[in-house]
């Protein structure tokens, strides 16, 4: 008696797919999965964008928005699409240094001591101004940083320049500018230090409640764009673009436009804003 194959086996023998090696099918499946997991590459190809880069930076707010506008335009001139992702300041640096993103949008050069895998793009993208906010403390920027040892001072977590200047038990670190202003208004700290462009959105939506900003900044520092070491070849290319944008006055135009459109209602109550315009 002849042995007959089970129906499932017989069906497999009749189907033309038996001629396709299993390995080929597996490769096709993996290729399809890779396409599903790479929507940004497909988008970039459809829109003529050569590459897509992701940069970490401060949480959503003043500097985040400013850097987004500047870097998006700069990299577009090279055929790149840019995405900025906001994180707590310390985490943003770690992600950029460890290569989890392509670089850091903008920082002061003090970060280079602790994050050696970040390469500075030489042309500054912004000059920050450290604003002094207080209710009644007698602060004089000309007297330097030592005077803060006598005051309960507040800064924001992860802002490396300020951490390097203000230390000790009288220094309070907070996670948001809302908390900073709340501490000031309630007399729990005497003075707060913040990058003035970064805090502007908060000042624009929250009643300052007696808090005043000094006319003179405590410090002025250039901020630079940083790329992770694996993108070292991009440094001279994007530097040339940023140099051209600075020479054209384009970087300053972006900064002033954002101030006037988004934070213009603060004019007259924000001395550093008036001076910048």
Secondary structure, DSSP 8 states (H G I E B T S, - for coil): ------HHHHHHHHSGGGGS-HHHHHHHHHHHHHHHT-HHHHHHHHTT--EEEEEEESSSSHHHHHHHHHHHHHHHTTTEEEEEEE--HHHHHHHHHTTSSSEEEEE-GGGGGT-TTEEE-SS-SEEEEEEEEESS----GGG-GGGGGGS-EEEETT-HHHHHH--STTEEEES-HHHHHHHHHTTS-SEEEEEHHHHHHHHHHS--TT-EE-SS-S-EEEEEEEEEGGGHHHHHHHHHHHHHHHHHTHHHHHHHHHHHHHHGGGTTT-HHHHHH-
